[in-house]
Amino acid sequence: MSSQSNDYRVSPETMSDLESMAATCNVESARDIFQALSDDRRLTIMRLLGESELCVCDMVELFDIEYSKLSYHLKKLKEANLVEADREGNYVTYRPTEHGEDVIEIVRSMC
């Protein structure tokens, strides 16, 4: 990312810092979160989990979808480290992780 000219709009020191950041920045985790949130249903799940922990059986009823489809959406949120689950007998309950709480605050501010 080296430039032939030193005509930066920022100071040379800032440009050097930015070049280092761009070269070493790992955006994989952020990308995974944004991909997980790219679905309306998953955004709604996050918003609802901001109000209460929810059992899969509750969410199936709320969304009126098949368990397998809901399971897919929850898997995507879990892979992005936005939700975690506890099993108690036949019931699996989901709640937001710390990153999930951050996302919920953003979603709350928009709807």
N, CA, C and O atoms as CSV, one atom per row, in Angstrom:
chain,resi,resn,atom,element,x,y,z
A,1,MET,N,N,0.823,-1.178,0.000
A,1,MET,CA,C,0.000,0.000,0.000
A,1,MET,C,C,0.871,1.246,0.000
A,1,MET,O,O,0.440,2.327,0.400
A,2,SER,N,N,2.036,1.081,-0.432
A,2,SER,CA,C,2.997,2.164,-0.480
A,2,SER,C,C,2.655,3.117,-1.616
A,2,SER,O,O,2.285,2.689,-2.709
A,3,SER,N,N,2.780,4.394,-1.349
A,3,SER,CA,C,2.432,5.416,-2.330
A,3,SER,C,C,3.697,6.131,-2.784
A,3,SER,O,O,4.645,6.284,-2.014
A,4,GLN,N,N,3.702,6.562,-4.028
A,4,GLN,CA,C,4.844,7.290,-4.555
A,4,GLN,C,C,4.850,8.732,-4.067
A,4,GLN,O,O,5.892,9.388,-4.066
A,5,SER,N,N,3.686,9.223,-3.653
A,5,SER,CA,C,3.554,10.615,-3.253
A,5,SER,C,C,3.318,10.697,-1.756
A,5,SER,O,O,2.767,9.772,-1.159
A,6,ASN,N,N,3.728,11.786,-1.157
A,6,ASN,CA,C,3.474,12.026,0.254
A,6,ASN,C,C,2.344,13.032,0.442
A,6,ASN,O,O,2.242,13.666,1.493
A,7,ASP,N,N,1.502,13.180,-0.565
A,7,ASP,CA,C,0.372,14.105,-0.492
A,7,ASP,C,C,-0.833,13.419,0.151
A,7,ASP,O,O,-1.837,13.146,-0.507
A,8,TYR,N,N,-0.714,13.154,1.427
A,8,TYR,CA,C,-1.809,12.539,2.173
A,8,TYR,C,C,-2.670,13.638,2.766
A,8,TYR,O,O,-2.191,14.744,3.013
A,9,ARG,N,N,-3.924,13.338,2.992
A,9,ARG,CA,C,-4.805,14.283,3.665
A,9,ARG,C,C,-4.630,14.159,5.172
A,9,ARG,O,O,-5.098,15.010,5.928
A,10,VAL,N,N,-3.959,13.104,5.604
A,10,VAL,CA,C,-3.630,12.918,7.021
A,10,VAL,C,C,-2.123,13.005,7.158
A,10,VAL,O,O,-1.394,12.969,6.167
A,11,SER,N,N,-1.667,13.119,8.380
A,11,SER,CA,C,-0.232,13.236,8.597
A,11,SER,C,C,0.471,11.940,8.190
A,11,SER,O,O,-0.149,10.876,8.193
A,12,PRO,N,N,1.749,12.018,7.843
A,12,PRO,CA,C,2.498,10.804,7.496
A,12,PRO,C,C,2.484,9.767,8.630
A,12,PRO,O,O,2.446,8.564,8.375
A,13,GLU,N,N,2.515,10.240,9.873
A,13,GLU,CA,C,2.471,9.316,11.006
A,13,GLU,C,C,1.133,8.578,11.055
A,13,GLU,O,O,1.086,7.366,11.268
A,14,THR,N,N,0.043,9.331,10.853
A,14,THR,CA,C,-1.287,8.715,10.837
A,14,THR,C,C,-1.392,7.727,9.681
A,14,THR,O,O,-1.938,6.636,9.845
A,15,MET,N,N,-0.868,8.104,8.509
A,15,MET,CA,C,-0.913,7.205,7.355
A,15,MET,C,C,-0.145,5.923,7.645
A,15,MET,O,O,-0.593,4.832,7.290
A,16,SER,N,N,0.993,6.052,8.281
A,16,SER,CA,C,1.778,4.871,8.642
A,16,SER,C,C,1.004,3.972,9.601
A,16,SER,O,O,0.983,2.751,9.444
A,17,ASP,N,N,0.363,4.594,10.604
A,17,ASP,CA,C,-0.442,3.828,11.560
A,17,ASP,C,C,-1.596,3.117,10.850
A,17,ASP,O,O,-1.883,1.954,11.134
A,18,LEU,N,N,-2.254,3.820,9.926
A,18,LEU,CA,C,-3.383,3.235,9.200
A,18,LEU,C,C,-2.930,2.080,8.309
A,18,LEU,O,O,-3.626,1.071,8.197
A,19,GLU,N,N,-1.780,2.223,7.683
A,19,GLU,CA,C,-1.253,1.152,6.842
A,19,GLU,C,C,-0.958,-0.085,7.679
A,19,GLU,O,O,-1.238,-1.207,7.257
A,20,SER,N,N,-0.390,0.121,8.868
A,20,SER,CA,C,-0.115,-1.007,9.762
A,20,SER,C,C,-1.408,-1.675,10.210
A,20,SER,O,O,-1.501,-2.901,10.252
A,21,MET,N,N,-2.401,-0.861,10.543
A,21,MET,CA,C,-3.684,-1.396,10.990
A,21,MET,C,C,-4.343,-2.213,9.879
A,21,MET,O,O,-4.843,-3.311,10.123
A,22,ALA,N,N,-4.343,-1.673,8.659
A,22,ALA,CA,C,-4.964,-2.364,7.529
A,22,ALA,C,C,-4.263,-3.692,7.252
A,22,ALA,O,O,-4.909,-4.667,6.867
A,23,ALA,N,N,-2.970,-3.734,7.444
A,23,ALA,CA,C,-2.200,-4.945,7.166
A,23,ALA,C,C,-2.418,-6.020,8.225
A,23,ALA,O,O,-2.313,-7.209,7.926
A,24,THR,N,N,-2.718,-5.617,9.457
A,24,THR,CA,C,-2.806,-6.596,10.546
A,24,THR,C,C,-4.219,-6.816,11.061
A,24,THR,O,O,-4.449,-7.727,11.857
A,25,CYS,N,N,-5.163,-6.004,10.625
A,25,CYS,CA,C,-6.527,-6.082,11.137
A,25,CYS,C,C,-7.202,-7.372,10.687
A,25,CYS,O,O,-7.245,-7.680,9.496
A,26,ASN,N,N,-7.728,-8.124,11.654
A,26,ASN,CA,C,-8.463,-9.346,11.360
A,26,ASN,C,C,-9.951,-9.038,11.502
A,26,ASN,O,O,-10.463,-8.909,12.614
A,27,VAL,N,N,-10.626,-8.923,10.389
A,27,VAL,CA,C,-12.038,-8.551,10.399
A,27,VAL,C,C,-12.969,-9.768,10.319
A,27,VAL,O,O,-14.181,-9.621,10.160
A,28,GLU,N,N,-12.400,-10.950,10.429
A,28,GLU,CA,C,-13.188,-12.172,10.277
A,28,GLU,C,C,-14.356,-12.246,11.252
A,28,GLU,O,O,-15.471,-12.581,10.851
A,29,SER,N,N,-14.121,-11.943,12.513
A,29,SER,CA,C,-15.181,-12.019,13.514
A,29,SER,C,C,-16.299,-11.018,13.205
A,29,SER,O,O,-17.478,-11.362,13.281
A,30,ALA,N,N,-15.936,-9.803,12.863
A,30,ALA,CA,C,-16.939,-8.792,12.524
A,30,ALA,C,C,-17.717,-9.207,11.283
A,30,ALA,O,O,-18.935,-9.036,11.226
A,31,ARG,N,N,-17.022,-9.751,10.290
A,31,ARG,CA,C,-17.695,-10.210,9.075
A,31,ARG,C,C,-18.713,-11.302,9.397
A,31,ARG,O,O,-19.827,-11.290,8.872
A,32,ASP,N,N,-18.330,-12.248,10.263
A,32,ASP,CA,C,-19.237,-13.331,10.653
A,32,ASP,C,C,-20.485,-12.786,11.344
A,32,ASP,O,O,-21.591,-13.274,11.111
A,33,ILE,N,N,-20.309,-11.786,12.184
A,33,ILE,CA,C,-21.447,-11.181,12.877
A,33,ILE,C,C,-22.371,-10.505,11.873
A,33,ILE,O,O,-23.587,-10.689,11.925
A,34,PHE,N,N,-21.803,-9.725,10.963
A,34,PHE,CA,C,-22.639,-9.033,9.978
A,34,PHE,C,C,-23.350,-10.022,9.057
A,34,PHE,O,O,-24.503,-9.801,8.687
A,35,GLN,N,N,-22.680,-11.099,8.688
A,35,GLN,CA,C,-23.340,-12.113,7.867
A,35,GLN,C,C,-24.488,-12.761,8.632
A,35,GLN,O,O,-25.557,-12.995,8.069
A,36,ALA,N,N,-24.270,-13.049,9.906
A,36,ALA,CA,C,-25.328,-13.657,10.716
A,36,ALA,C,C,-26.523,-12.728,10.849
A,36,ALA,O,O,-27.661,-13.190,10.945
A,37,LEU,N,N,-26.281,-11.447,10.856
A,37,LEU,CA,C,-27.356,-10.476,11.034
A,37,LEU,C,C,-27.985,-10.026,9.712
A,37,LEU,O,O,-28.839,-9.140,9.698
A,38,SER,N,N,-27.567,-10.630,8.619
A,38,SER,CA,C,-28.063,-10.209,7.312
A,38,SER,C,C,-29.441,-10.784,6.984
A,38,SER,O,O,-29.924,-10.636,5.861
A,39,ASP,N,N,-30.066,-11.428,7.945
A,39,ASP,CA,C,-31.387,-12.019,7.749
A,39,ASP,C,C,-32.375,-11.368,8.716
A,39,ASP,O,O,-32.081,-11.216,9.901
A,40,ASP,N,N,-33.541,-10.988,8.210
A,40,ASP,CA,C,-34.558,-10.331,9.042
A,40,ASP,C,C,-34.961,-11.178,10.240
A,40,ASP,O,O,-35.123,-10.663,11.347
A,41,ARG,N,N,-35.121,-12.461,10.018
A,41,ARG,CA,C,-35.566,-13.332,11.107
A,41,ARG,C,C,-34.511,-13.399,12.222
A,41,ARG,O,O,-34.852,-13.393,13.405
A,42,ARG,N,N,-33.243,-13.461,11.842
A,42,ARG,CA,C,-32.186,-13.511,12.864
A,42,ARG,C,C,-32.094,-12.191,13.622
A,42,ARG,O,O,-31.837,-12.187,14.826
A,43,LEU,N,N,-32.298,-11.078,12.936
A,43,LEU,CA,C,-32.338,-9.789,13.629
A,43,LEU,C,C,-33.491,-9.754,14.627
A,43,LEU,O,O,-33.336,-9.262,15.744
A,44,THR,N,N,-34.632,-10.271,14.225
A,44,THR,CA,C,-35.790,-10.300,15.122
A,44,THR,C,C,-35.528,-11.219,16.311
A,44,THR,O,O,-35.903,-10.895,17.438
A,45,ILE,N,N,-34.895,-12.351,16.072
A,45,ILE,CA,C,-34.538,-13.251,17.176
A,45,ILE,C,C,-33.669,-12.515,18.176
A,45,ILE,O,O,-33.901,-12.608,19.381
A,46,MET,N,N,-32.679,-11.788,17.700
A,46,MET,CA,C,-31.795,-11.051,18.607
A,46,MET,C,C,-32.585,-10.023,19.398
A,46,MET,O,O,-32.375,-9.869,20.601
A,47,ARG,N,N,-33.483,-9.325,18.740
A,47,ARG,CA,C,-34.289,-8.308,19.429
A,47,ARG,C,C,-35.143,-8.943,20.519
A,47,ARG,O,O,-35.242,-8.399,21.619
A,48,LEU,N,N,-35.759,-10.084,20.230
A,48,LEU,CA,C,-36.590,-10.774,21.218
A,48,LEU,C,C,-35.758,-11.308,22.377
A,48,LEU,O,O,-36.195,-11.277,23.527
A,49,LEU,N,N,-34.562,-11.797,22.075
A,49,LEU,CA,C,-33.689,-12.290,23.144
A,49,LEU,C,C,-33.210,-11.156,24.043
A,49,LEU,O,O,-32.742,-11.394,25.157
A,50,GLY,N,N,-33.326,-9.936,23.563
A,50,GLY,CA,C,-33.015,-8.784,24.399
A,50,GLY,C,C,-34.062,-8.565,25.479
A,50,GLY,O,O,-33.813,-7.871,26.464
A,51,GLU,N,N,-35.219,-9.153,25.292
A,51,GLU,CA,C,-36.305,-9.013,26.267
A,51,GLU,C,C,-36.370,-10.192,27.224
A,51,GLU,O,O,-36.745,-10.034,28.386
A,52,SER,N,N,-36.006,-11.372,26.738
A,52,SER,CA,C,-36.135,-12.567,27.566
A,52,SER,C,C,-35.368,-13.722,26.940
A,52,SER,O,O,-35.276,-13.828,25.717
A,53,GLU,N,N,-34.816,-14.589,27.789
A,53,GLU,CA,C,-34.307,-15.851,27.279
A,53,GLU,C,C,-35.494,-16.596,26.702
A,53,GLU,O,O,-36.601,-16.520,27.234
A,54,LEU,N,N,-35.264,-17.317,25.611
A,54,LEU,CA,C,-36.369,-18.009,24.963
A,54,LEU,C,C,-36.018,-19.459,24.666
A,54,LEU,O,O,-34.904,-19.787,24.259
A,55,CYS,N,N,-37.003,-20.306,24.883
A,55,CYS,CA,C,-36.893,-21.712,24.528
A,55,CYS,C,C,-37.151,-21.845,23.031
A,55,CYS,O,O,-37.896,-21.057,22.448
A,56,VAL,N,N,-36.535,-22.835,22.422
A,56,VAL,CA,C,-36.772,-23.083,21.005
A,56,VAL,C,C,-38.265,-23.277,20.751
A,56,VAL,O,O,-38.785,-22.803,19.742
A,57,CYS,N,N,-38.952,-23.962,21.647
A,57,CYS,CA,C,-40.390,-24.193,21.471
A,57,CYS,C,C,-41.157,-22.869,21.435
A,57,CYS,O,O,-42.135,-22.746,20.699
A,58,ASP,N,N,-40.726,-21.880,22.219
A,58,ASP,CA,C,-41.361,-20.557,22.193
A,58,ASP,C,C,-41.119,-19.862,20.856
A,58,ASP,O,O,-42.031,-19.267,20.280
A,59,MET,N,N,-39.889,-19.943,20.372
A,59,MET,CA,C,-39.557,-19.268,19.118
A,59,MET,C,C,-40.254,-19.907,17.929
A,59,MET,O,O,-40.659,-19.203,17.004
A,60,VAL,N,N,-40.400,-21.220,17.935
A,60,VAL,CA,C,-41.133,-21.895,16.863
A,60,VAL,C,C,-42.551,-21.343,16.798
A,60,VAL,O,O,-43.084,-21.101,15.715
A,61,GLU,N,N,-43.151,-21.150,17.957
A,61,GLU,CA,C,-44.506,-20.612,18.025
A,61,GLU,C,C,-44.550,-19.143,17.568
A,61,GLU,O,O,-45.435,-18.750,16.808
A,62,LEU,N,N,-43.593,-18.349,18.036
A,62,LEU,CA,C,-43.555,-16.936,17.680
A,62,LEU,C,C,-43.400,-16.713,16.181
A,62,LEU,O,O,-44.049,-15.842,15.601
A,63,PHE,N,N,-42.544,-17.497,15.569
A,63,PHE,CA,C,-42.249,-17.306,14.146
A,63,PHE,C,C,-43.101,-18.174,13.233
A,63,PHE,O,O,-43.102,-17.986,12.017
A,64,ASP,N,N,-43.820,-19.117,13.811
A,64,ASP,CA,C,-44.666,-20.020,13.029
A,64,ASP,C,C,-43.872,-20.653,11.883
A,64,ASP,O,O,-44.279,-20.617,10.721
A,65,ILE,N,N,-42.724,-21.234,12.251
A,65,ILE,CA,C,-41.886,-21.933,11.276
A,65,ILE,C,C,-41.533,-23.312,11.815
A,65,ILE,O,O,-41.713,-23.608,12.996
A,66,GLU,N,N,-41.034,-24.130,10.931
A,66,GLU,CA,C,-40.612,-25.465,11.319
A,66,GLU,C,C,-39.380,-25.383,12.209
A,66,GLU,O,O,-38.570,-24.463,12.098
A,67,TYR,N,N,-39.261,-26.366,13.091
A,67,TYR,CA,C,-38.134,-26.430,14.005
A,67,TYR,C,C,-36.811,-26.426,13.247
A,67,TYR,O,O,-35.863,-25.756,13.655
A,68,SER,N,N,-36.742,-27.172,12.146
A,68,SER,CA,C,-35.481,-27.271,11.403
A,68,SER,C,C,-35.045,-25.917,10.836
A,68,SER,O,O,-33.854,-25.609,10.819
A,69,LYS,N,N,-35.991,-25.118,10.379
A,69,LYS,CA,C,-35.650,-23.790,9.849
A,69,LYS,C,C,-35.182,-22.865,10.962
A,69,LYS,O,O,-34.219,-22.118,10.794
A,70,LEU,N,N,-35.865,-22.918,12.098
A,70,LEU,CA,C,-35.446,-22.104,13.233
A,70,LEU,C,C,-34.065,-22.538,13.711
A,70,LEU,O,O,-33.219,-21.706,14.038
A,71,SER,N,N,-33.852,-23.834,13.748
A,71,SER,CA,C,-32.568,-24.378,14.178
A,71,SER,C,C,-31.432,-23.848,13.306
A,71,SER,O,O,-30.349,-23.553,13.812
A,72,TYR,N,N,-31.669,-23.727,12.015
A,72,TYR,CA,C,-30.668,-23.178,11.094
A,72,TYR,C,C,-30.311,-21.746,11.482
A,72,TYR,O,O,-29.133,-21.391,11.541
A,73,HIS,N,N,-31.318,-20.930,11.743
A,73,HIS,CA,C,-31.080,-19.531,12.104
A,73,HIS,C,C,-30.326,-19.433,13.429
A,73,HIS,O,O,-29.412,-18.620,13.561
A,74,LEU,N,N,-30.697,-20.244,14.395
A,74,LEU,CA,C,-30.019,-20.222,15.697
A,74,LEU,C,C,-28.568,-20.692,15.564
A,74,LEU,O,O,-27.680,-20.190,16.253
A,75,LYS,N,N,-28.343,-21.647,14.683
A,75,LYS,CA,C,-26.979,-22.130,14.435
A,75,LYS,C,C,-26.112,-20.998,13.894
A,75,LYS,O,O,-24.972,-20.829,14.327
A,76,LYS,N,N,-26.644,-20.226,12.955
A,76,LYS,CA,C,-25.899,-19.096,12.390
A,76,LYS,C,C,-25.554,-18.068,13.470
A,76,LYS,O,O,-24.441,-17.544,13.502
A,77,LEU,N,N,-26.507,-17.786,14.345
A,77,LEU,CA,C,-26.264,-16.824,15.428
A,77,LEU,C,C,-25.248,-17.374,16.423
A,77,LEU,O,O,-24.417,-16.632,16.946
A,78,LYS,N,N,-25.317,-18.658,16.676
A,78,LYS,CA,C,-24.377,-19.290,17.613
A,78,LYS,C,C,-22.960,-19.299,17.032
A,78,LYS,O,O,-21.996,-19.025,17.747
A,79,GLU,N,N,-22.832,-19.611,15.751
A,79,GLU,CA,C,-21.517,-19.618,15.094
A,79,GLU,C,C,-20.873,-18.235,15.102
A,79,GLU,O,O,-19.648,-18.118,15.115
A,80,ALA,N,N,-21.689,-17.197,15.095
A,80,ALA,CA,C,-21.172,-15.820,15.125
A,80,ALA,C,C,-20.943,-15.341,16.554
A,80,ALA,O,O,-20.608,-14.177,16.775
A,81,ASN,N,N,-21.124,-16.237,17.527
A,81,ASN,CA,C,-20.927,-15.924,18.942
A,81,ASN,C,C,-21.884,-14.830,19.430
A,81,ASN,O,O,-21.508,-13.972,20.229
A,82,LEU,N,N,-23.118,-14.877,18.938
A,82,LEU,CA,C,-24.117,-13.902,19.361
A,82,LEU,C,C,-25.099,-14.478,20.370
A,82,LEU,O,O,-25.705,-13.735,21.143
A,83,VAL,N,N,-25.261,-15.803,20.368
A,83,VAL,CA,C,-26.150,-16.463,21.320
A,83,VAL,C,C,-25.471,-17.704,21.879
A,83,VAL,O,O,-24.543,-18.253,21.286
A,84,GLU,N,N,-25.960,-18.125,23.035
A,84,GLU,CA,C,-25.531,-19.385,23.629
A,84,GLU,C,C,-26.768,-20.099,24.139
A,84,GLU,O,O,-27.813,-19.481,24.342
A,85,ALA,N,N,-26.647,-21.402,24.345
A,85,ALA,CA,C,-27.819,-22.199,24.699
A,85,ALA,C,C,-27.535,-23.082,25.904
A,85,ALA,O,O,-26.401,-23.491,26.153
A,86,ASP,N,N,-28.599,-23.363,26.641
A,86,ASP,CA,C,-28.576,-24.323,27.749
A,86,ASP,C,C,-29.663,-25.340,27.485
A,86,ASP,O,O,-30.757,-25.001,27.036
A,87,ARG,N,N,-29.348,-26.593,27.769
A,87,ARG,CA,C,-30.338,-27.659,27.632
A,87,ARG,C,C,-30.768,-28.110,29.013
A,87,ARG,O,O,-29.944,-28.386,29.885
A,88,GLU,N,N,-32.070,-28.178,29.189
A,88,GLU,CA,C,-32.646,-28.695,30.424
A,88,GLU,C,C,-33.715,-29.707,30.024
A,88,GLU,O,O,-34.845,-29.341,29.698
A,89,GLY,N,N,-33.344,-30.968,30.054
A,89,GLY,CA,C,-34.254,-32.010,29.586
A,89,GLY,C,C,-34.490,-31.858,28.100
A,89,GLY,O,O,-33.541,-31.837,27.317
A,90,ASN,N,N,-35.745,-31.753,27.704
A,90,ASN,CA,C,-36.100,-31.583,26.288
A,90,ASN,C,C,-36.071,-30.130,25.837
A,90,ASN,O,O,-36.271,-29.852,24.654
A,91,TYR,N,N,-35.830,-29.214,26.738
A,91,TYR,CA,C,-35.899,-27.791,26.420
A,91,TYR,C,C,-34.510,-27.196,26.210
A,91,TYR,O,O,-33.601,-27.405,27.014
A,92,VAL,N,N,-34.364,-26.454,25.119
A,92,VAL,CA,C,-33.130,-25.719,24.836
A,92,VAL,C,C,-33.489,-24.242,24.876
A,92,VAL,O,O,-34.339,-23.767,24.123
A,93,THR,N,N,-32.821,-23.531,25.772
A,93,THR,CA,C,-33.097,-22.108,25.967
A,93,THR,C,C,-31.908,-21.295,25.465
A,93,THR,O,O,-30.755,-21.621,25.747
A,94,TYR,N,N,-32.204,-20.235,24.718
A,94,TYR,CA,C,-31.171,-19.360,24.159
A,94,TYR,C,C,-31.164,-18.014,24.861
A,94,TYR,O,O,-32.195,-17.503,25.298
A,95,ARG,N,N,-29.968,-17.464,24.951
A,95,ARG,CA,C,-29.774,-16.128,25.501
A,95,ARG,C,C,-28.601,-15.480,24.759
A,95,ARG,O,O,-27.763,-16.183,24.194
A,96,PRO,N,N,-28.538,-14.172,24.758
A,96,PRO,CA,C,-27.449,-13.491,24.051
A,96,PRO,C,C,-26.124,-13.603,24.799
A,96,PRO,O,O,-26.096,-13.659,26.029
A,97,THR,N,N,-25.044,-13.636,24.053
A,97,THR,CA,C,-23.701,-13.533,24.619
A,97,THR,C,C,-23.397,-12.055,24.846
A,97,THR,O,O,-24.249,-11.198,24.612
A,98,GLU,N,N,-22.203,-11.763,25.293
A,98,GLU,CA,C,-21.807,-10.363,25.471
A,98,GLU,C,C,-21.851,-9.616,24.134
A,98,GLU,O,O,-22.341,-8.489,24.064
A,99,HIS,N,N,-21.334,-10.251,23.074
A,99,HIS,CA,C,-21.415,-9.633,21.742
A,99,HIS,C,C,-22.873,-9.492,21.316
A,99,HIS,O,O,-23.257,-8.502,20.693
A,100,GLY,N,N,-23.669,-10.484,21.655
A,100,GLY,CA,C,-25.095,-10.438,21.342
A,100,GLY,C,C,-25.777,-9.266,22.015
A,100,GLY,O,O,-26.620,-8.605,21.409
A,101,GLU,N,N,-25.420,-9.000,23.264
A,101,GLU,CA,C,-25.987,-7.850,23.988
A,101,GLU,C,C,-25.647,-6.548,23.275
A,101,GLU,O,O,-26.483,-5.648,23.188
A,102,ASP,N,N,-24.424,-6.444,22.765
A,102,ASP,CA,C,-24.029,-5.242,22.018
A,102,ASP,C,C,-24.892,-5.072,20.772
A,102,ASP,O,O,-25.348,-3.970,20.463
A,103,VAL,N,N,-25.109,-6.173,20.065
A,103,VAL,CA,C,-25.941,-6.138,18.860
A,103,VAL,C,C,-27.370,-5.741,19.215
A,103,VAL,O,O,-27.989,-4.941,18.514
A,104,ILE,N,N,-27.887,-6.297,20.295
A,104,ILE,CA,C,-29.258,-6.002,20.710
A,104,ILE,C,C,-29.434,-4.507,20.978
A,104,ILE,O,O,-30.456,-3.926,20.612
A,105,GLU,N,N,-28.456,-3.893,21.606
A,105,GLU,CA,C,-28.538,-2.447,21.866
A,105,GLU,C,C,-28.642,-1.662,20.565
A,105,GLU,O,O,-29.400,-0.696,20.477
A,106,ILE,N,N,-27.894,-2.071,19.573
A,106,ILE,CA,C,-27.950,-1.389,18.274
A,106,ILE,C,C,-29.312,-1.603,17.619
A,106,ILE,O,O,-29.914,-0.664,17.098
A,107,VAL,N,N,-29.792,-2.853,17.650
A,107,VAL,CA,C,-31.090,-3.161,17.041
A,107,VAL,C,C,-32.194,-2.403,17.776
A,107,VAL,O,O,-33.099,-1.862,17.139
A,108,ARG,N,N,-32.132,-2.356,19.092
A,108,ARG,CA,C,-33.146,-1.610,19.873
A,108,ARG,C,C,-33.209,-0.154,19.454
A,108,ARG,O,O,-34.292,0.425,19.364
A,109,SER,N,N,-32.063,0.434,19.200
A,109,SER,CA,C,-32.031,1.854,18.851
A,109,SER,C,C,-32.649,2.137,17.479
A,109,SER,O,O,-32.942,3.285,17.145
A,110,MET,N,N,-32.842,1.078,16.691
A,110,MET,CA,C,-33.362,1.252,15.345
A,110,MET,C,C,-34.805,0.805,15.177
A,110,MET,O,O,-35.443,1.134,14.177
A,111,CYS,N,N,-35.321,0.065,16.134
A,111,CYS,CA,C,-36.729,-0.363,15.991
A,111,CYS,C,C,-37.424,-0.405,17.337
A,111,CYS,O,O,-38.606,-0.741,17.412
